Amino acid sequence: RRFLDWVQNNEYVGILAFVLVYAIATVFFVPGAVLTLGGGYVFGSAFGLGKGVLVASLAVFAGASGGAIASFLLGRYLLRDYASGLADRYPIMKALDAAIGRNSFKIFVLLRLSVNVPFNALNYISGATAIGLGVYCVTLLGMCLVLCCTASLGPLPVVLGMVSRIRAVQ
């Protein structure tokens, strides 16, 4: 909570700090939904609803992408045995790995669009698959829709507060 307050009071430096914290949180398996909603709330309050949701969406995307790429590289080069073990926990990953060799771009975009696929685990597991880093990076665009929708829910308490104040005046 204090971090989100600090970001709100230091808007532009706060954006960079938020991106960095989000990326680190992604690497350490911190669920991103809380930070995404918090970013929507903080940036919505700091910049206004329209611009705030846009800033939040971009900051969340940058942080999530940075963390995802770092996790992918860790899974590929440093933690390959761990990533393979993680993949074994999800039976669908074995079937996906076979298909990834043929249709890696399509499969990963669809995985990114699904809210049922564990984002943080997928980043590490991806390092143990046949997908190349370049294709992996492009497929991160597939999470934009989910991130934007989630970030846009963040300012909801601000909007509800405005509505209640309007009703009180009437």
Salt bridges, closest charged atoms under 4 A:
ASP5 OD1 - ARG1 NH1 3.53
